[in-house]
Amino acid sequence: MAKQVNAAHILVDTEKKAKDLRERINGGEKFADLAKKYSSCPSGGKGGDLGWFGRGQMVPEFENAAFAAEKGAVVGPVRTKFGYHLILVKDTK
């Protein structure tokens, strides 16, 4: 079976906003709470949860960052055609 990642993300329109949110997460704020408040993706309503996905299901920049991250890590900002993402890798299999 191919590797899969269970991840959540926060999508914003500027790199500065993404960096500011990452600082807040590093300072102890909950990723899901910030996703609900700030993410422009419909998944924000679910705390940014994207569920499980494999290779080829996300845009390459997002996918590469998610698959390279360690479980529990928040990576980003990752720039895609949609904007700037912070990605939380919740689990891998």
Secondary structure by P-SEA (a helix, b strand, c coil): ccccccccccccccaaaaaaaaaaaaacccaaaaaacccccccccccccccccccccccaaaaaaaaacccccccccccccccbbbbbbcccc
